[in-house]
Amino acid sequence: MSPLYRAANPVDLGLVTSLLEEAGIEYLIQGEGWNALFPGIQAAGFNESLVLVADPDLEPARALLRRAGLMAFEA
């Protein structure tokens, strides 16, 4: 699995996962529960969730996010 997108809030996370689901790209979310743990505190890196995709799906998923006007995570 490779990192695709770092979501700073639940709205961004929902948008990205909806796009991936519509395209049939499977994903995993790391740190999803942290957003609920400290609501209102929006410190960079603190409440973020990381969306991961399988290595073969990484480039198609990045292209999907670019078409949607979102910036994919670049490691």
TATAPE-V918605 format. One record per run of one state. SS is the DSSP state (~ for helix, > for strand, _ for the rest). FROM is the first residue (numbers start at 1). LEN is the number of residues. If there is no record, write none. Layout:
BEGIN
[[SS:FROM:LEN] [SS:FROM:LEN]]
END
This chain:
BEGIN
[[_:1:1] [>:2:6] [_:8:2] [~:10:14] [_:24:3] [>:27:4] [_:31:3] [~:34:4] [_:38:11] [>:49:5] [_:54:1] [~:55:13] [_:68:8]]
END
